[in-house]
Amino acid sequence: MKRIDCRGLACPKPVIMTKKELDSMINGEVEVIVDNQGARENLSKLAQSYGFEYSISEDSEGIHVIIKKTENKNSNLAEDEKNIVIAITSDCFGHGDDVLGRTLMKSYIYSLTEVEKKPKTLIFVNAGVKLTTEGSDVLESLKILEQQGVEILSCGTCLNFYNLSDKLKIGSVSNMYTIVEKMHESTNTIKI
């Protein structure tokens, strides 16, 4: 049994580390030690989404999540590739506190670098273009995504509106016609 100590790690790292370990195995068990209920719940959801058996216990070390992978419980890993387009319309994830929203967006973009199935295209519009320009906290993650084959497009009108046209650091400038085409060609468009 492989043991992964994820105590002290913020979400989504425990899930990402566990998924990488599960992906490297044909079958077997992984024991993950975490120290918060959020990680416990997210690991449970990971196991459930793949149909893996799992158990949870707690002791003085922390919360122990044991996930058992078997060969025949791997159907979700072999789904057909999908043309996913993600339209990012803000530099914050969700509504409410902007500081929290920026933290969540940074975590979201980072998580995209770690998932197995990548979106085909990321489209940045409105305040979302701030993420592709000089000073953005997510440029490193976006560079990784671009190296992994994800197309990154920023709305030219939006860049102009925010006076950021000369500060674009990743991807290319696009127009609304191309954005509409990308969305229509996708099998799934997600708006953030």
N, C-alpha and C positions, 0 to 999 in steps of 0.2 A: 504494500500500500504506500502510495506517495503522500507525503505530508507537506502542506503549504501553510506557512505562518503568515497570515495577513492582518495580524493585530496592529492597530495604529494606522492602517492604510485607509484612505478615504475612497468612497465610491467614485468611479467604477472599477478601481484596481483589483479588488478581490475577485470580482466576476471575470475580468479579463485574464488574470493569472490562472484562475481555475479552468476557464475555457481553453486556454492554450495547452494546459496539461492534459485535459480530456481529449483535445484534438490530436495530441501526440500518441495517444494510446489506442490499441485495438479494443482491449477490454481491461478491466481492473477497477481498483478503487482509489479515490483521492480523498484524503482527509484535509479539510480546510479549517484553520482556527481563526476566528474573528472575535472582535470585542464590541460589536454593536448590533442592535436588532435590524437596522437597515441592511447591513451586509448579509445577515442571516436570511432575511426575506428575499433578497436579490439572488442569493445562491440557491434557495429553494425554487424560485421561479426558473432559474437556469436549468436545474435538473428536470423540472416538470416540462419545460418547453421541448426537451429532447427525449422525454419519456424514460429518463434514468431513475432507478431506485435511489432513494436517499434517506438518511436518518440524521437527527439532530439531538445533541446532548450538551449539557453545560456542566462545567466544573470550575475549580479555582483558576485554571489556565485560561478559560474563556468559553466561547461557543464553538462546538465541534460539529461541522457539517461533513458527513461522509456521503460521497456520491459514487454509485456503482455503475460503471459503463459496461454494457455488453454489446457484442457485434450486431445483433439483430435489432438493437434499439437506436439505430443511427439514421433513421429515415429523414429527419429534418435537415441533417447535414448535407444531403444529396439533392436538395431542391434545385430545379432548373434556375439558371441565371435569369435575373430580371433586370429590365432597364429602369432603374430607379433614378428619379430626378428629385433633388431636394432644393426647394426655394427658401432661402434664408432672408427674411424681410426685416431683421433687426439685429443690432449688435448684442441684444439681451435675449435670453431664452425665457419665454413666459412673460407674464405681466405681474407687476408688483414692484418689489424693490430692485432698482437697477444694479446695485452692487451684487446682489444674489444672482440676478439675471446674467450678468457678465461672467460670474463664476460658473454658472450652469452651462453657458454657451461654450466656454473654454473646455469644460469637461465633455460636452457633447461632441465638439469637433475632434478632440483627442480620441474619444471612444470610436469615432468613425475610422480612425487609422488602425484600430485594433480588431474591428469586426471582420469576419471572413468575407462576407458579401459586401462589396463596396457599391456605393451609388455610382451611376455612370457619370452624372453631372451634378455639380453644385452651382446654383444660380444665386447670386447676391444682388438684392434689390433694396431700394430705399436705404434705411440706416444700416442694413446688412453689409453694404459696400465698405463700411468702416473696418470690417474684419479683414479685408484683402489689401488694406493700404498701410502705409508707414505708421509704425507705432502700435499696431494690433498685437494683442497677446496670443493670437492663434496662428501667426504666420508660420511657425515651425511645423505645427500639425498640418496646416494646409500644404506646405511644401512636401511633406511626406505623402499626403493624399495624391498630390499631383504626380509624384514619382511612382505611386502605385497605380497610375492610369486614370485617375479621376479628373474629368474636365472641370475647370473652374472658370466661371464667367461672371463678370461684374457689369451691371447696367451702366452704360455710358451716360445717360441722362442723370442718373442718381449720382455718379461720380462728379459730374459738373455741378449739380445742385449743392453738394456738400464741399465744393472747391477741392476735390481730391483727385482730379484727373491726372495730375502729375505726380501723385504719390502712390499709384498702384504698384504693389510689390509681388503679386502672385496672380497667375491666370491671365486672362485677356478681357478686353473691353467688348461688350456685346450690345445688342439693340433689342428692342421689344419684339420685333419680328422673329429673330433667332430664338429668343426666350420662349415665345409661343410655340415655335416649331419643336423645340426640345421637349416642352411639356406635352405636346400632342403625340410625339413619338414614344413617350415613356409608357411603360406598363403600369407605373405607379408614380404619381407626383405627390411629394410630401411638402407641406408648407410649415416652416418654423417661424 
